């Protein structure tokens, strides 16, 4: 049986994206030239914010007072899980030292970057979890300075719960800035913060484009796109849970793809039948977002075997991949392309988004074919080193000289010659590089 579509997506994640590059290029150039005054102007014009840019200690303290004890406990729990997972990742990334031959020792070290700039989305939601994911992971990697920014609400700056989360996770400073101006402020080292070595965190298309244009001048975590989720389910799956999981991710935005690969036609049809009522029960604006995502971007396909389903899932290379099937071990071993994998109905993408531990900043638009999500490794640079005795030059020096002369790199060859001449006077070496 080949793959059969019960519901075909009318659009893909990139459909309808405006050409924002020219606008972002112009804004970045204006900010680099005009500095902090340009940022303040853009903040007034775009965010309606005319208050402090750098969040003061008084504002942090006030935010903490506005967060309920229960929410504080929940934020602390999420932070502990993300921190513990990230610290385990760091321990798994080891340094290397190896003796290549007597007298020649080489290796590599994993060094944290100096400054991380963490973008935390704002808008209509308080993105608490995004604050936890980026700042906590940078800290676990050993980054000395972690700066964050988030779009301010015109009525009161960054949401108190976000500020509290940033404090718990160890941000050194926070700016009331969103969009291109927030990314630029961190990249260019404005408002007395050092220039970021890496920019990380999700954001809208303007944030994504700013990161893309700055890549090379700074590192970035990835090019973010709309949130996407794929569920694989068989006859053992609960259609109510599958439908709820799809709708729960569709509320992210009008262009958030949600898809189902089903090994059972009855299950697939039951899920499709349940979705509209679940969407209708959502509050606004979540309902409108989920309606559009389901209508325009959702797919439901039937697969004749689990191997067919796995092949199709690997072609999707979805940001989130949730398997609600029997024999979870087979799926764990077989699946290759995903940002994060969720095994069994007992877990859900929502848990990963908020509190379970692995990072929720993940690759989209099929980038899971070649990369994973945000991890401590993104905040580390692997640098190599070597050390050599004079005696080892007897072997290394002539080989280097001959290879260099074969390549026409005479200057390289003479770097070897001069050492051999200094330490092995009177000895003859074949340095010609001639066949």
N, C-alpha and C positions, 0 to 999 in steps of 0.2 A: 504493500500500500504506500503510495506517495503522500506527501503532505497535502491536506485538504484544508482550505480556508473556509471557516464558518463566518468569519468577520474579517474583512480586509481593511487595513488602515488607508484612509483617504489621503493622509499626509504623513510626512516623516519629520523627525525632530528639527531638521534644518529648513523645512518649508516655511516661507513667509518671513524669514529673517531679513531685515532691512540691511542695506549696506551702511553699517555704522562706522566703518573704518575711517572714512574721511573726517567725520565729526570727532572721533576719539583722537586721531592724530592731531587735529587742530587744538583740542583741549590740552593734550599733553604738552604741546609746544608752548601754549599760552602759560601753563603752570610752570614749566621749566624756566621760562623767561621771566615771568612776573612773580614767581615765588608765593610767599604766604598771603600777600594781599590778593592775588588772583584766586587763591583757594578760598579765602574768606568771601570774596564776591560770589563765586560759584556756589558756595554753601548757602548764601542768602537767596540766590536766584533759583537754585535747583531743589534745595531742601527746605527753604523757608526758615532757616536757622540763623540767628544773629547772636547767639550766645557764645560761651567759651568753646574754643576748639579742643584744647587739651582738658580732659576731665580732671577736675581738682579733687583733692582728698575729701573736701567737704561734700562734693557731689557723690563720690563713691560711698561715703558714710551714710549720706541721706538715702541712696539707693538701697543699701543694705537694710535700713530700717523699714523700707517699704515692701520687703520680701517676706512672705509668711514663713513661719518655722517649718511647716511641712515642705514647702517648695525648696527651702534651704537644704533640708535633708535629702530631697530628691536630687538636687544639683550636686551635692557632695557625694552621693552614691554613684551617679554617672561619672563624676570626676575620678573617683577611686577606680572604677572599672576601666576607664580609658587609660588612666595612668598606669595601672598594673599591666595591662596588655602592652602598652607602649614600652614600658621598662623591660618586659620580657623580650620584646623585639630587639631592643638595644643590646641586651646580653647575648642575643644570638648572632650579632654582627661582630665578629672578632677581628683583631689585628693579625697580621701574618709576618712571619720571619722565617726565612729558609736559606740554608747554605747551598749555593748553586755548585760550588766546587771549593776545594781548600783555599781559603783566603778571600772568597767573594760571598758576602752575605747581603741579601736583598729582602725587602719586605714592604708592607703597606700599613698605614695607620688610618683610622676613621676619626676624623676631627669634626666637631660640630661647627656649623657656620656661626658667624659672630652675631648677626641680627636677623630676626625673622619678623616679617610684616604679615599680620593675620587679618584678613578681611572677614567680617561677620555680617551677613546680610541683615537688613532691617525691613522696612516696609510695613505691611499690614500685620506681620507676625513678629513675635519676640523669639528670635532664633537662638535660644539658649544652648542647644546642643552643638551648633556650629562653633560657638565660642569655646566650648569644652574641647571639641575635637582638635582644633588647630593649636591652641595655646598649650594645652596639656602635652600634646605630642612633641612640640618644639622643646618644651622644658625637659621631657624625658630624654630627648636626644642630647641635652647638655648645652643648648643654645643660651649664651649669657644674657642677651637682651631680646625680649619679645614685646613687640609693639602691636597694638590692635586698633582697628577703627571700625565704626559702624554708623550707618545713616541715622542722624538724629530725628526724632519726632519734633515737629514744629512747636508742639506744646510743652516739651520737656526734655529734649535730648534723648540719649540712648535709654532704652527700656531698663528699669531698675533690675529686673531679673538677669538681663544680659550683663549688666555691670557687675552684679554680684558674682555671676559665673566667671567673668574675666578676673575678678579679684581672687576667687578660690583657686583658679588654675594658674595664677602667678604672672599675669601680664604686668610688665613694668610701666606701661603707660597706655592710655586709650584716648583716641581722638573722636570727636563728634563729626565724623566725615563719612560720606558714602560715595558710591559711584567712582567715576574717573578721578575726581579730586582726592578721594581717600587713597586709592591705589597710588596716585602720583605723589602724594605727601609722604607715604612710606618709602617709595622708591627713591625719591630725591632727598630724603633726610630733612624734611621741613619741621618746624615747630620744636627745634632743639633735640630731635631724636636722630640717632645715627641712620645712615642710609641702609635700607634693608638689603640683605644678601639674597633673600628668597621671599617671594610673595605667595601666600597660600590662602585658601578658603574659597567657597562658592560665591557666586554673584550673578547678576543679570548679564545680558549680552554686552553692555558697555563695560562692565567690569572684566568680562572674559576677553574682550578685544583689547582693553588697556594692558592686561597681563601679556597677551600675545605680542603686542607691539613692543613691550619692554623686555621681552625675553631675550636674553643675551647680555643685556646690561645687568639684569638680575636673573636669578633662577626663579622658576615658578613650579607649583605642584603639578598642574595639568591645565588643559583648556576645558573649562566646565561647560556643560550643556544642560538642557532640561532633564530633570530626574526621570529615570526609566526603570521599569520593573517587569520581569518575566517570571511567570509561575509555570512549572511543569507539574501536572497532576494526573493521577490514574484513577481507577474505579474505587480505590480505597479512600480517596480524598473526600472531605466534607465540603459540599458546594457552598454552604453558608460562609465557611471560613475563607475559601478561595475567593468568593465574590467580595467579601469584606476587605481582604488584603489588596485586591485590585483597586477597589474604590478608594481605600485609604491612601494609596499612592497617587491616584489620579487627581486628588485634591491639591497636589503641589502646584499645578498650573495648567492652563489650557492646552499646552503643547507637551505635556508629560506622557510619553508612551507607556501604556500598560498592556501586557500581552499574556495570553494563556496558550500553552501547548498541552493538549489533553490526549491521553491515551484511551479515553473512553468518551464516546459520543454523547451518551446520556448525561454524564457529568458536565460536559462542555455546555450543553443546551440548558441545563439547570442553572449553571453559573450565569449565562447570558440572560436568562429570565429574571434572576434575582437582582442584577446590577441596577436597573433603572430605579427601583424602589429605594435601594440603599443610597443612591445619589440624591434622590428627591428628599430624603430625610436629613441631609446635611444642611447646616446653616450657610448663609451667604457670607463671604463670596466663595466659600469652598464648593458650594453646589454648582455654581456656574463654571468654575474651573474644571470640576470633575466631569460635568456634562460634555464640555467641549473636548476634553482629553479622550473620553470614551467614544464620542461620536467620530472624531477626526483622526485619532492616533492609535486607537486600540486594535489589536488583532487577536483572533481566536482561531487556532488551527488544530487539526486532528493529525496525530501521528500513528502509524500502524505498528510501531515497535518502539521500545525504549531507546534502541540505537538510533532510529530515525529522529526521535525527540531530542536526543543528545546532539546529533549533528545539526539540527535546526537551532538549538540553543547556542551552540558554538558559533553559528553564523550570525545570530543576533548579537552575541557578545555584550549582553546587557549589563548595565550598572549593578543592578540587584538581580539575583537569580534564586528563586525559592522553589525547592523541590518538595512536593507533597505527594510522595509515592512510597510504595513498599521498597524494601531492600536499599536503604539509604546508602549503605557502604558502596554498592555498585555505582551509584550516581556520584558519590564523592570521588571515587577513583577515576571515573570516566570523563567527567566534565572538565573543560579546559579554560573556556573564555568567559570570564565574569569579573565584575569588580569585587563583589562580596557574595558568598554562597550561604544560603540559609537552608538547613536540612531538617525536614519534618514540620508538621503543623504546630508543634509546641513552641517553635520560634516564629518570628515574623520580621519583615523589613522594618517595621515601626520600632521594634526593640533595638535593632541595629542603628537606626536613625538617632535614637535618644540615649540609651543607657547601658547596653550589654557589654560594650568594650571595644571591639574592632572599629576602626575609623569609618565614619560615614562620608567622608570626602573621597569620592570614587570616580573612575573614568566613565565617560558617557560617549554616545555616538560611535559605538563599536571600538573605542580605544582600548577596551579590555582585551583585545586581541594581542596587545603588545605591552601593556602596563597594568600595574595594580593601583590601589588607592594610596592615600596619604599614609605615610608611616614614618618612623624615626629615621629611616634611611634617606628620606628626602631632605632632611636637615643635616646630613653628614656629607662630608667630602672625603673620598678615599684617595689618599696621597701616598705615593711610593717613595722609597728611599733605598740607598745602597751604600755599602762600605767595602773597601777592598785593600788587601795588603799589597806591598810592593811585589812580593813574589808572584802573586796572581797576575800581575801585569805581563809576565812571561807568556802566558797563554792568551789573555784577553787583548793585550796591546797589538801584537802582530795580526790577529784576526780582524780587529777593528780597522787597522791601517789598510789591509788588503781589500776588505769589503768597501771601505770608503773610496779607494782609488778605482775599484771597479765601477763605482757609481759616479766617478768624476768629482768627488768631494775632497779635494786636496787639503783644504784647511782642517777637515775632520781627521784625516790621516796624520797630519803633523802634530795634532794633539796627542796621538799615541806615540809618534816618533820621539818627541821630546822627552817623554817619560822613560822610554826604553833607553834612550841615550844617557839620561841622568843616572839611572839605577843599575844599568848593566853595561858599563863601559867596556869596550873591547869585544863584546859579543856580537855576533852577526845574526840578523833576523831577516827572513824573507818578507819584505814590506812592499813589494812592487805591485801586487795585485794583477800581475800579468798571467794569462793562461799558459 
